[in-house]
Amino acid sequence: MNNSVTNTARLLWAGLRALLVLTVLTGVIYPLAVTGVAQGLFGGKANGSEIKADGKVVGSSLIGQSYNLPLKKGQETPEPDLKWFQGRPANGLGTNSVNTQYKLILSGATNRSGDNADLIKWVKDAKAAVVKDNSVNGYTVKPSDVPADAVTSSGSGLDPDISPDYADIQVHRIAEKNGLSVAQVQKLVDEHTDGRSLGFIGEPRVNVLELNIALKELVAKS
């Protein structure tokens, strides 16, 4: 009887020691080590790839933002603020109708096939809007000039980047709306165009948030 109690106590103590050791290792030491390495080697990415302007965080380089005018009375969809570079459409995001206590960032694709009537209409309307908005005095955008990313949303609906082609056709509008020269704005786009990752992965891209922050700074100096 005494041996049985002793053995049980010994097993319980061994199990408790194992629990304590594993808790410290996996619940304290390992997370601290991983966090330390992440902060030391990849601080920016570990903290959400934050972008700062005027000393405060204004967004993330991984999440696209909208640049729209305030809603007018009776409007359901805001109009784009054409003094800023515009990102890709976000038709797949929908609205937060479940938890309205919080302002959530929604993510999602349109889930429409290539021959879907809604998708075709969205693309045609988006192309017409891009042509109309970016055609200014002395510069006309042709429908054939409009790149695919200007009229289609990404799989997440939150793509932070646009193609250099889409940025280029916005240059004349941006220059006119902000009282800048076309050369100044084009230089800005060129400076914020990133090439393919490792030289062969993906496509050249322009981060819209970073570009608009640089635009704001340029306008302030002019």
SULHUQUI-V745971 format. One record per residue. SS is DSSP state (H for helix, E for strand, - for the rest). PSI is psi in whole degrees, -180 to 180 (NA if undefined). NEAR is the number of other C-alpha atoms within 10 Angstrom. Layout:
ss = (SS | SS)
psi = (PSI | PSI)
near = (NEAR | NEAR)
This chain:
ss = (- | H | H | H | H | H | H | H | H | H | H | H | H | H | H | H | H | H | H | H | H | H | H | H | H | H | H | H | H | H | H | H | H | H | H | H | H | H | H | H | H | H | H | H | H | H | - | - | - | E | E | E | E | - | - | E | E | E | E | E | - | - | - | - | - | - | - | E | - | - | - | - | - | - | - | - | - | - | - | E | - | - | - | - | - | - | - | - | - | - | - | - | - | - | - | - | - | - | - | - | - | - | - | - | - | - | - | - | - | - | - | - | - | - | - | - | H | H | H | H | H | H | H | H | H | H | H | H | H | H | H | H | H | H | - | E | - | - | E | - | - | - | H | H | H | - | - | H | H | H | - | - | - | - | - | - | - | - | - | - | E | E | - | H | H | H | H | H | - | - | H | H | H | H | H | H | H | H | - | - | - | H | H | H | H | H | H | H | H | H | H | - | E | E | - | - | E | - | - | - | E | - | - | - | E | E | E | H | H | H | H | H | H | H | H | H | H | H | H | H | H | -)
psi = (-49 | -40 | -40 | -43 | -42 | -45 | -41 | -43 | -40 | -43 | -41 | -41 | -41 | -42 | -39 | -41 | -42 | -41 | -45 | -45 | -47 | -35 | -44 | -44 | -53 | -22 | -15 | -63 | -49 | -49 | -40 | -39 | -47 | -44 | -41 | -44 | -43 | -44 | -36 | -41 | -32 | 51 | -46 | -47 | -38 | -27 | 15 | 15 | 49 | 146 | 129 | 148 | 136 | 35 | 7 | 156 | 128 | -3 | -169 | 145 | -6 | -9 | 124 | 154 | 159 | 147 | 85 | 160 | 156 | 147 | 135 | 163 | 125 | -9 | 142 | -30 | 123 | 152 | 148 | 144 | 104 | 2 | -7 | 154 | 138 | 145 | -163 | 158 | 159 | 54 | -21 | 0 | -36 | -158 | 155 | 101 | 1 | -59 | 85 | 0 | -26 | 151 | 100 | 150 | 112 | 152 | 140 | 159 | 170 | -27 | 36 | 143 | 166 | -25 | 13 | 134 | -40 | -45 | -42 | -42 | -43 | -44 | -44 | -44 | -41 | -40 | -43 | -39 | -41 | -43 | -47 | -48 | -32 | 1 | 113 | 179 | 122 | 1 | 121 | 129 | 128 | 150 | -33 | -14 | -16 | 119 | 164 | -37 | -13 | -16 | 1 | 146 | 161 | 177 | -31 | -21 | 3 | 25 | 123 | -10 | 156 | 166 | 155 | -33 | -42 | -38 | -40 | -40 | -8 | -10 | -48 | -40 | -47 | -42 | -44 | -43 | -26 | 6 | 34 | 166 | 154 | -38 | -39 | -45 | -40 | -38 | -39 | -45 | -45 | -39 | -23 | 19 | 120 | 141 | -173 | 142 | 131 | 15 | -8 | -6 | 128 | -160 | 159 | 148 | 161 | 124 | 119 | -41 | -47 | -39 | -42 | -32 | -44 | -36 | -44 | -42 | -39 | -42 | -39 | -32 | -24 | NA)
near = (6 | 7 | 8 | 9 | 10 | 11 | 12 | 12 | 12 | 12 | 12 | 12 | 12 | 12 | 12 | 12 | 12 | 12 | 12 | 12 | 12 | 13 | 13 | 13 | 13 | 11 | 12 | 11 | 13 | 13 | 13 | 13 | 11 | 11 | 15 | 13 | 13 | 15 | 14 | 11 | 11 | 13 | 14 | 13 | 14 | 14 | 11 | 13 | 15 | 16 | 17 | 13 | 13 | 8 | 7 | 9 | 10 | 13 | 17 | 18 | 19 | 17 | 19 | 22 | 18 | 19 | 19 | 15 | 12 | 12 | 11 | 10 | 6 | 6 | 9 | 8 | 11 | 13 | 13 | 15 | 14 | 18 | 19 | 24 | 22 | 24 | 26 | 25 | 20 | 23 | 17 | 20 | 18 | 13 | 11 | 13 | 7 | 7 | 8 | 9 | 8 | 8 | 8 | 10 | 10 | 13 | 16 | 16 | 16 | 18 | 11 | 12 | 10 | 9 | 8 | 10 | 10 | 13 | 17 | 14 | 11 | 15 | 17 | 14 | 13 | 18 | 22 | 15 | 14 | 23 | 20 | 14 | 15 | 19 | 17 | 16 | 9 | 6 | 11 | 15 | 17 | 15 | 13 | 8 | 14 | 18 | 18 | 15 | 17 | 21 | 22 | 20 | 22 | 18 | 15 | 16 | 22 | 24 | 22 | 21 | 25 | 24 | 21 | 21 | 17 | 23 | 25 | 15 | 22 | 25 | 23 | 23 | 24 | 23 | 21 | 15 | 13 | 17 | 12 | 18 | 13 | 15 | 12 | 13 | 23 | 19 | 11 | 17 | 23 | 14 | 12 | 17 | 18 | 16 | 15 | 12 | 10 | 7 | 9 | 9 | 9 | 10 | 13 | 17 | 19 | 23 | 23 | 28 | 26 | 19 | 22 | 18 | 16 | 18 | 23 | 15 | 13 | 15 | 12 | 8 | 7 | 8)
